[in-house]
């Protein structure tokens, strides 16, 4: 059983008569938020003292102040996390630039001596290439010095967290007004003030009526409490009529009935106000079982390869889901990934098997994009593993599908060597088979224990050491030959024990290969699309 998850639903406020009140509330909230930031992180005042003073001075409730403190804490935490990521990104760029400089040094030395692959070049052409390499080397050294200076400045940062209310991008646009579409500095200042007061937050609590003291949903009306500082203009409460969430209305009503906390955030976008309601949604009970097998999902920049295996680890189906993400906007990427995730979860729910994905982190690789191949860099820039995993977890929790995360080490190599040619799979589908098997806890030995005992010096090594040894040699679709050569001297070494079904459950008879493929004694099968068909 998965624990409850936070769910957020939005709707547009169509009653424009309440927009002036929402604008005033957002302006007050933004002003108090910036003042609280100065008090806590610049003047270093205690939170309790700031709360007592703000309640008396600004005429707000304690719950209103708690919402300010909660949002400010989240902003500071996000800024500190972004700063840590920035430091790690700079260190990765420095390392990749140092490797590029070492490579260029080696290339320049080889050109100067005229040895190696440059021996056959004419002297004039070799001299021209050497000049180009020396120019590139000079530019790399300049970049390395710049990166080291940035890292030193970032590491020396002290004081308050680097938060810019209104965004740094909009702040820097005041220095290039015409290029950014502003007629004058006053026009920019208006946009700047609007950006600093475009939202406000109402924190919910379980021990309050309707789950929120400041904002309460009563039928199709939303009652918003007005602070004393604005009560003279708009009254004690502001009522928003005709509020209904197109998606999640049943979840909101269930939370109201059970006394759950509901937090509301009001956001102004393109001149219209929207309200976002956040509450806990209980997850559906798990309906999948690892005893039935698993679905392995291998996410790539252009496709999602999915392979289904049975409880013995034998592949029974495979499929590629195309993901045309490159060049798409953020909303389009989310929609494409959402459709792929819905397809994957529906497959897993219908098969009654959990989903296995890799635990990936591409921050280090993305820091080296400047030194990589341009085509590879474009693909990796479009890679959206974090968004895919968030959508998968949310969808799986709603549908009652278990999601497992495994170590991604050598899954592509194992898939190419052991499963690609044997079952007629693509490299990505073969990697998905390896991922699914790892989620079931099945081993992947390169050599079987039935052949000959290993030397004493090698018995303590991890099984991945063999895959690490052959990984540099694995290239393209011919990778399976490496495994065939390592298995030809002993029967049974081409297939680890974990892939074979128990003897009582294996099909027997003429033309049967002994694998638990399916009903009867069908000939060896191959995977085409999402179905298993007899091999021709």
C-alpha positions as CSV (number, residue, x, y, z in Angstrom):
1,X,0.0,0.0,0.0
2,X,1.5,3.4,-1.1
3,X,1.0,6.2,1.4
4,X,-1.1,9.3,0.5
5,X,0.4,11.7,-2.0
6,X,-0.1,15.4,-2.5
7,X,-2.4,16.3,-5.4
8,X,-3.0,19.8,-6.8
9,X,-6.0,20.8,-8.9
10,X,-6.6,24.2,-10.6
11,X,-9.5,26.1,-11.9
12,X,-10.0,29.6,-13.4
13,X,-11.9,32.3,-11.6
14,X,-14.5,33.6,-14.1
15,X,-16.0,36.2,-11.7
16,X,-14.0,39.3,-12.7
17,X,-15.7,41.5,-10.1
18,X,-13.4,40.0,-7.4
19,X,-10.2,40.7,-9.4
20,X,-9.5,44.1,-7.7
21,X,-9.7,42.4,-4.3
22,X,-7.4,39.6,-5.4
23,X,-4.9,42.2,-6.8
24,X,-4.9,44.0,-3.5
25,X,-4.4,40.8,-1.5
26,X,-1.5,39.7,-3.7
27,X,0.2,43.2,-3.4
28,X,-0.1,43.0,0.4
29,X,1.1,39.4,0.5
30,X,4.2,40.2,-1.7
31,X,5.1,43.2,0.4
32,X,4.9,41.3,3.6
33,X,6.8,38.4,2.1
34,X,9.7,40.6,1.1
35,X,9.7,42.3,4.5
36,X,9.8,39.0,6.3
37,X,12.8,37.9,4.2
38,X,14.7,41.0,5.2
39,X,13.9,40.5,8.9
40,X,14.8,36.8,8.9
41,X,17.8,36.6,6.6
42,X,19.3,40.1,6.5
43,X,18.7,41.4,10.0
44,X,18.7,37.9,11.5
45,X,15.7,38.5,13.8
46,X,13.9,35.6,15.5
47,X,10.8,34.2,13.8
48,X,8.7,34.5,16.9
49,X,9.5,38.2,17.3
50,X,8.8,38.8,13.6
51,X,5.4,37.0,13.9
52,X,4.3,39.0,17.0
53,X,5.3,42.3,15.4
54,X,3.7,41.5,12.0
55,X,0.4,40.5,13.5
56,X,0.1,43.7,15.5
57,X,1.4,46.0,12.7
58,X,-0.2,44.6,9.6
59,X,-3.5,43.4,11.0
60,X,-3.1,39.7,9.8
61,X,-3.9,36.5,11.5
62,X,-1.4,34.0,12.8
63,X,-2.4,31.5,10.1
64,X,-1.8,34.2,7.5
65,X,1.7,34.7,8.9
66,X,2.4,31.0,8.9
67,X,1.6,30.9,5.2
68,X,4.2,33.7,4.6
69,X,6.8,31.8,6.6
70,X,6.1,28.5,4.9
71,X,6.4,29.9,1.4
72,X,9.6,31.9,2.3
73,X,11.2,28.8,3.8
74,X,10.4,26.9,0.6
75,X,11.9,29.7,-1.5
76,X,15.1,29.8,0.5
77,X,15.4,26.0,0.4
78,X,15.0,26.0,-3.4
79,X,17.6,28.8,-3.7
80,X,20.1,26.9,-1.6
81,X,19.5,23.7,-3.6
82,X,20.0,25.6,-6.9
83,X,23.2,27.0,-5.5
84,X,24.5,23.5,-4.7
85,X,23.6,22.3,-8.2
86,X,25.3,25.3,-9.7
87,X,28.5,24.5,-7.8
88,X,28.3,20.9,-9.0
89,X,27.7,22.0,-12.5
90,X,30.7,24.3,-12.5
91,X,32.9,21.5,-11.1
92,X,31.7,19.2,-13.9
93,X,32.4,21.8,-16.6
94,X,35.9,22.3,-15.2
95,X,36.7,18.6,-15.2
96,X,35.4,18.2,-18.8
97,X,37.4,21.3,-19.9
98,X,40.6,19.9,-18.3
99,X,40.2,16.6,-20.1
100,X,39.7,18.5,-23.4
101,X,42.9,20.5,-22.7
102,X,44.8,17.3,-22.0
103,X,43.6,15.7,-25.2
104,X,44.5,18.8,-27.3
105,X,48.0,18.9,-25.6
106,X,48.5,15.3,-26.7
107,X,47.3,16.0,-30.2
108,X,49.5,19.1,-30.6
109,X,52.5,17.1,-29.4
110,X,51.8,14.3,-32.0
111,X,51.5,16.9,-34.7
112,X,54.7,18.5,-33.8
113,X,56.6,15.2,-33.8
114,X,54.9,13.9,-36.9
115,X,54.3,10.5,-35.4
116,X,51.3,8.2,-35.2
117,X,48.4,8.9,-37.5
118,X,49.8,12.2,-38.5
119,X,53.0,10.7,-40.0
120,X,51.7,10.6,-43.5
121,X,50.5,14.2,-43.7
122,X,52.5,16.8,-45.7
123,X,54.5,19.2,-43.6
124,X,52.4,22.2,-44.6
125,X,49.1,20.5,-43.8
126,X,50.4,19.2,-40.5
127,X,51.6,22.8,-39.6
128,X,48.1,24.2,-40.4
129,X,46.4,21.6,-38.3
130,X,48.8,22.3,-35.5
131,X,48.0,26.0,-35.6
132,X,44.3,25.2,-35.4
133,X,44.8,22.8,-32.4
134,X,46.9,25.5,-30.7
135,X,44.2,28.1,-31.2
136,X,41.6,25.7,-29.8
137,X,43.9,24.9,-26.9
138,X,44.3,28.7,-26.1
139,X,40.5,29.1,-26.1
140,X,40.0,26.1,-23.8
141,X,42.5,27.5,-21.4
142,X,40.7,30.9,-21.4
143,X,37.4,29.1,-20.7
144,X,39.1,27.1,-17.9
145,X,40.3,30.2,-16.2
146,X,36.8,31.8,-16.5
147,X,35.1,28.7,-15.0
148,X,37.6,28.6,-12.1
149,X,36.9,32.2,-11.4
150,X,33.2,31.6,-11.4
151,X,33.6,28.6,-9.1
152,X,35.7,30.6,-6.7
153,X,33.2,33.5,-6.6
154,X,30.3,31.0,-6.1
155,X,32.1,29.2,-3.2
156,X,32.9,32.5,-1.5
157,X,29.2,33.6,-1.4
158,X,28.0,34.5,2.0
159,X,25.1,36.4,3.5
160,X,21.4,36.1,2.7
161,X,20.2,33.5,0.2
162,X,20.2,34.8,-3.5
163,X,16.5,35.3,-4.0
164,X,15.1,37.9,-6.5
165,X,11.4,38.5,-6.0
166,X,10.1,39.2,-9.5
167,X,12.8,37.1,-11.3
168,X,16.3,38.1,-12.4
169,X,15.3,37.9,-16.0
170,X,12.7,40.6,-15.7
171,X,15.1,42.7,-13.5
172,X,17.8,42.7,-16.2
173,X,15.3,43.7,-18.9
174,X,15.3,47.3,-17.6
175,X,18.7,47.8,-19.1
176,X,17.5,47.0,-22.6
177,X,14.0,48.4,-22.7
178,X,13.4,48.6,-26.5
179,X,14.8,45.1,-27.1
180,X,12.4,43.7,-24.6
181,X,9.3,45.5,-25.7
182,X,9.1,48.3,-23.1
183,X,8.3,51.8,-24.2
184,X,9.8,53.4,-21.1
185,X,11.2,52.6,-17.7
186,X,7.8,53.3,-16.2
187,X,6.3,50.5,-18.3
188,X,9.0,48.1,-17.1
189,X,8.4,49.2,-13.5
190,X,4.7,48.4,-13.8
191,X,5.5,44.9,-15.1
192,X,8.1,44.5,-12.3
193,X,5.6,45.4,-9.6
194,X,3.0,43.1,-11.2
195,X,5.5,40.2,-11.2
196,X,6.3,40.8,-7.5
197,X,2.6,40.6,-6.6
198,X,1.1,37.9,-8.8
199,X,0.2,35.3,-6.2
200,X,-0.6,34.6,-2.6
201,X,-0.9,31.5,-0.5
202,X,-3.5,30.3,2.1
203,X,-2.1,27.5,4.3
204,X,-4.5,24.8,5.3
205,X,-4.7,22.7,8.5
206,X,-6.6,19.6,9.6
207,X,-7.8,21.2,12.9
208,X,-9.6,24.1,11.1
209,X,-13.1,24.2,9.5
210,X,-13.2,23.1,5.9
211,X,-9.4,22.4,6.2
212,X,-8.5,26.1,5.9
213,X,-9.1,29.1,8.1
214,X,-8.3,31.7,5.5
215,X,-10.0,30.2,2.5
216,X,-13.0,27.8,2.7
217,X,-14.9,26.0,-0.1
218,X,-18.6,26.0,0.6
219,X,-20.5,24.2,-2.2
220,X,-19.6,26.1,-5.4
221,X,-18.5,29.2,-3.5
222,X,-15.1,30.1,-2.1
223,X,-15.0,32.3,0.9
224,X,-11.7,34.3,1.3
225,X,-10.9,36.0,4.5
226,X,-9.6,39.6,4.1
227,X,-6.8,40.9,6.5
228,X,-7.7,43.8,8.7
229,X,-5.4,46.1,6.6
230,X,-7.8,45.7,3.6
231,X,-11.1,45.1,5.4
232,X,-12.1,48.8,5.1
233,X,-12.0,48.5,1.3
234,X,-13.4,45.0,0.6
235,X,-15.2,44.0,3.8
236,X,-14.6,41.0,6.1
237,X,-14.8,38.3,3.4
238,X,-14.6,38.1,-0.4
239,X,-16.9,35.5,-2.0
240,X,-15.9,33.8,-5.2
241,X,-19.0,32.3,-6.9
242,X,-19.1,29.4,-9.4
243,X,-15.8,27.8,-8.3
244,X,-15.6,24.2,-9.6
245,X,-12.5,22.2,-10.4
246,X,-12.8,20.4,-13.8
247,X,-10.4,17.7,-12.6
248,X,-10.3,16.6,-9.0
249,X,-13.6,17.9,-7.7
250,X,-14.3,14.5,-6.2
251,X,-11.0,14.5,-4.4
252,X,-11.6,18.0,-3.0
253,X,-15.0,17.0,-1.7
254,X,-13.7,13.8,-0.2
255,X,-11.0,15.8,1.6
256,X,-13.7,18.2,3.0
257,X,-15.8,15.4,4.2
258,X,-12.9,13.7,6.0
259,X,-11.4,16.8,7.5
260,X,-8.2,16.9,5.5
261,X,-6.1,20.0,5.2
262,X,-6.6,22.0,1.9
263,X,-4.1,24.7,0.9
264,X,-5.1,27.2,-1.7
265,X,-2.8,29.3,-4.0
266,X,-4.1,32.2,-6.1
267,X,-2.1,33.0,-9.2
268,X,-2.5,35.7,-11.8
269,X,-1.6,34.6,-15.4
270,X,-2.2,36.6,-18.5
271,X,-4.6,38.9,-16.8
272,X,-6.8,36.2,-15.3
273,X,-6.8,34.7,-11.8
274,X,-6.5,31.0,-11.1
275,X,-6.9,29.0,-7.9
276,X,-4.9,25.9,-7.1
277,X,-6.1,23.5,-4.4
278,X,-3.6,21.1,-2.8
279,X,-4.6,18.2,-0.5
280,X,-3.6,14.6,0.3
281,X,-5.1,12.0,-1.9
282,X,-5.1,8.4,-0.6
283,X,-3.3,6.1,-3.0
284,X,-5.1,3.1,-4.4
285,X,-4.2,-0.3,-3.0
286,X,-1.4,-2.2,-4.9
287,X,-2.9,-4.6,-7.4
288,X,0.3,-5.8,-9.0
289,X,2.6,-8.7,-7.8
290,X,6.2,-9.4,-8.5
291,X,5.4,-13.1,-8.5
292,X,3.7,-12.6,-11.9
293,X,6.8,-10.9,-13.4
294,X,7.6,-7.3,-14.2
295,X,7.6,-4.6,-16.9
296,X,11.0,-3.0,-17.5
297,X,11.0,0.6,-18.9
298,X,14.2,2.0,-20.5
299,X,13.8,5.7,-21.1
300,X,15.8,7.2,-23.9
301,X,15.8,10.7,-25.4
302,X,13.6,9.7,-28.3
303,X,11.7,6.6,-27.1
304,X,10.5,4.6,-24.1
305,X,11.3,0.9,-24.6
306,X,9.1,-1.4,-22.5
307,X,9.6,-5.2,-22.1
308,X,7.4,-7.6,-20.2
309,X,9.0,-10.6,-18.5
310,X,7.4,-13.5,-16.7
311,X,8.3,-14.6,-13.1
312,X,11.3,-16.5,-14.4
313,X,12.7,-13.5,-16.2
314,X,11.9,-14.6,-19.7
315,X,10.7,-11.8,-22.1
316,X,7.2,-12.3,-23.4
317,X,6.4,-8.9,-25.0
318,X,8.2,-5.7,-26.0
319,X,7.2,-2.4,-27.4
320,X,8.7,1.0,-28.2
321,X,6.8,4.2,-27.4
322,X,8.1,7.1,-29.4
323,X,8.8,10.4,-27.6
324,X,9.4,13.3,-30.0
325,X,10.5,15.7,-27.3
326,X,13.3,17.7,-29.1
327,X,12.2,21.2,-29.9
328,X,8.9,21.0,-28.0
329,X,7.7,23.5,-25.4
330,X,7.4,22.5,-21.7
331,X,3.7,21.9,-21.9
332,X,4.1,19.8,-25.0
333,X,6.8,17.7,-23.3
334,X,4.6,17.1,-20.3
335,X,1.7,16.1,-22.6
336,X,3.8,13.6,-24.6
337,X,5.3,12.1,-21.4
338,X,1.9,11.9,-19.8
339,X,0.5,9.9,-22.7
340,X,3.4,7.5,-22.6
341,X,3.1,7.1,-18.8
342,X,-0.7,6.4,-19.1
343,X,0.0,3.7,-21.8
344,X,2.8,2.1,-19.6
345,X,0.7,2.1,-16.4
346,X,-2.4,0.7,-18.2
347,X,-0.2,-2.1,-19.6
348,X,1.2,-2.9,-16.1
349,X,-2.2,-2.8,-14.5
350,X,-3.7,-5.1,-17.1
351,X,-0.8,-7.6,-16.7
352,X,-0.8,-7.4,-12.9
353,X,3.0,-6.7,-12.9
354,X,5.0,-3.9,-11.3
355,X,7.0,-1.4,-13.3
356,X,10.8,-1.3,-13.0
357,X,12.8,1.8,-14.0
358,X,16.4,2.9,-13.6
359,X,17.6,5.3,-10.9
360,X,19.2,7.9,-13.2
361,X,20.9,11.3,-12.6
362,X,22.0,13.2,-15.7
363,X,23.3,16.4,-13.9
364,X,26.9,15.3,-14.3
365,X,26.5,14.4,-18.0
366,X,24.7,17.6,-18.8
367,X,27.6,19.6,-17.3
368,X,29.9,18.1,-20.0
369,X,27.6,18.9,-23.0
370,X,30.0,21.5,-24.4
371,X,32.7,18.9,-24.9
372,X,30.4,16.2,-26.3
373,X,29.2,15.6,-29.8
374,X,26.6,18.1,-30.9
375,X,24.0,15.5,-31.8
376,X,24.4,13.7,-28.5
377,X,24.3,17.1,-26.7
378,X,20.9,18.0,-28.3
379,X,19.4,14.6,-27.4
380,X,20.6,14.8,-23.8
381,X,19.4,18.4,-23.4
382,X,15.9,17.1,-24.3
383,X,16.1,14.2,-21.9
384,X,13.3,14.7,-19.3
385,X,13.8,11.8,-16.8
386,X,12.8,13.8,-13.8
387,X,9.5,14.8,-15.3
388,X,8.9,11.3,-16.5
389,X,9.5,9.8,-13.1
390,X,7.2,12.3,-11.3
391,X,4.4,11.6,-13.8
392,X,4.9,7.9,-13.5
393,X,4.8,7.9,-9.6
394,X,1.6,10.0,-9.6
395,X,-0.2,7.8,-12.2
396,X,1.0,4.6,-10.6
397,X,-0.2,5.7,-7.2
398,X,-3.7,6.4,-8.6
399,X,-3.9,3.1,-10.4
400,X,-2.4,0.9,-7.7
401,X,0.7,-0.1,-9.7
402,X,4.0,-0.7,-7.8
403,X,7.1,1.1,-9.2
404,X,10.6,-0.2,-8.5
405,X,13.9,1.7,-9.0
406,X,17.1,-0.2,-9.7
407,X,20.8,0.5,-10.3
408,X,21.3,1.3,-14.0
409,X,24.8,-0.2,-14.1
410,X,25.5,-2.2,-17.3
411,X,21.8,-2.8,-18.2
412,X,22.5,-1.7,-21.8
413,X,25.5,-4.0,-22.1
414,X,23.7,-6.9,-20.5
415,X,20.7,-6.5,-22.8
416,X,22.9,-6.3,-26.0
417,X,25.0,-9.3,-25.1
418,X,22.4,-11.7,-23.7
419,X,19.0,-10.8,-25.0
420,X,19.2,-8.7,-28.2
421,X,20.0,-11.3,-30.8
422,X,18.6,-14.3,-29.0
423,X,15.1,-12.9,-28.9
424,X,15.2,-10.5,-31.9
425,X,15.0,-7.4,-29.8
426,X,16.2,-3.8,-30.3
427,X,19.0,-2.7,-28.1
428,X,16.6,-0.6,-26.0
429,X,14.1,-3.4,-25.6
430,X,16.9,-5.7,-24.6
431,X,18.0,-3.2,-22.0
432,X,14.4,-3.0,-20.7
433,X,14.5,-6.8,-20.3
434,X,17.7,-6.5,-18.1
435,X,16.0,-3.8,-16.1
436,X,12.9,-5.9,-15.4
437,X,15.0,-8.9,-14.4
438,X,17.0,-6.8,-12.0
439,X,13.8,-5.5,-10.4
440,X,12.8,-9.2,-9.8
441,X,16.2,-9.8,-8.1
442,X,17.5,-12.1,-10.9
443,X,21.3,-12.3,-11.4
444,X,23.1,-11.7,-14.7
445,X,26.2,-13.8,-14.8
446,X,28.5,-13.7,-17.8
447,X,29.7,-17.2,-17.1
448,X,27.8,-20.1,-15.5
449,X,29.0,-21.9,-12.4
450,X,28.5,-25.3,-14.2
451,X,31.5,-24.8,-16.5
452,X,34.6,-24.7,-14.2
453,X,35.4,-23.1,-10.8
454,X,36.8,-19.7,-10.9
455,X,40.4,-19.1,-9.6
456,X,40.6,-18.2,-6.0
457,X,41.8,-14.7,-6.8
458,X,38.5,-14.0,-8.7
459,X,36.0,-15.6,-6.4
460,X,35.4,-12.5,-4.3
461,X,34.7,-10.2,-7.2
462,X,31.3,-8.8,-8.0
463,X,29.5,-10.2,-11.0
464,X,29.5,-6.7,-12.6
465,X,33.3,-6.9,-12.9
466,X,32.9,-9.2,-15.9
467,X,30.5,-6.8,-17.5
468,X,32.8,-3.9,-16.8
469,X,35.6,-5.8,-18.6
470,X,33.7,-6.4,-21.8
471,X,31.7,-3.1,-21.8
472,X,34.2,-1.1,-24.0
473,X,34.1,-3.8,-26.6
474,X,30.3,-3.9,-26.9
475,X,29.3,-2.1,-30.1
476,X,26.0,-2.3,-32.1
477,X,24.1,-5.4,-32.8
478,X,27.1,-7.7,-33.0
479,X,27.6,-7.5,-29.3
480,X,26.0,-10.9,-28.7
481,X,28.9,-12.7,-30.4
482,X,31.1,-11.8,-27.4
483,X,28.8,-13.7,-25.1
484,X,28.6,-16.6,-27.6
485,X,32.4,-16.9,-27.6
486,X,32.6,-16.8,-23.8
487,X,30.0,-19.6,-23.7
488,X,30.9,-21.9,-26.5
489,X,33.3,-24.1,-24.4
490,X,30.7,-25.2,-21.9
491,X,27.1,-26.3,-22.4
492,X,24.6,-24.3,-20.5
493,X,26.8,-21.2,-20.1
494,X,24.9,-19.2,-22.7
495,X,22.0,-19.0,-20.3
496,X,22.1,-18.3,-16.6
497,X,20.2,-20.6,-14.3
498,X,17.9,-17.7,-13.2
499,X,16.4,-17.5,-16.7
500,X,15.2,-21.1,-16.9
501,X,11.9,-22.3,-15.5
502,X,11.7,-25.3,-13.1
503,X,12.0,-28.6,-14.8
504,X,8.4,-29.5,-14.0
505,X,7.1,-26.4,-15.7
506,X,9.2,-26.4,-18.8
507,X,7.5,-27.5,-22.1
508,X,8.9,-30.6,-23.7
509,X,8.7,-32.1,-27.1
510,X,10.0,-31.8,-30.6
511,X,11.0,-28.2,-31.5
512,X,10.7,-27.0,-28.0
513,X,13.7,-25.0,-26.7
514,X,13.0,-25.6,-23.0
515,X,12.0,-22.0,-22.2
516,X,8.8,-21.1,-20.5
517,X,7.6,-19.1,-23.4
518,X,3.9,-19.9,-23.5
519,X,1.3,-22.5,-23.9
520,X,2.1,-25.9,-25.3
521,X,5.3,-26.9,-27.1
522,X,5.5,-24.0,-29.6
523,X,8.7,-23.5,-31.6
524,X,11.1,-20.8,-30.4
525,X,9.3,-17.5,-30.6
526,X,10.4,-13.9,-31.4
527,X,8.9,-10.6,-30.2
528,X,7.3,-8.4,-32.7
529,X,5.7,-5.2,-31.5
530,X,3.8,-6.1,-28.4
531,X,3.0,-9.7,-29.3
532,X,4.9,-13.0,-29.4
533,X,4.9,-14.7,-32.8
534,X,6.5,-17.9,-34.0
535,X,9.9,-17.5,-35.5
536,X,10.1,-18.0,-39.3
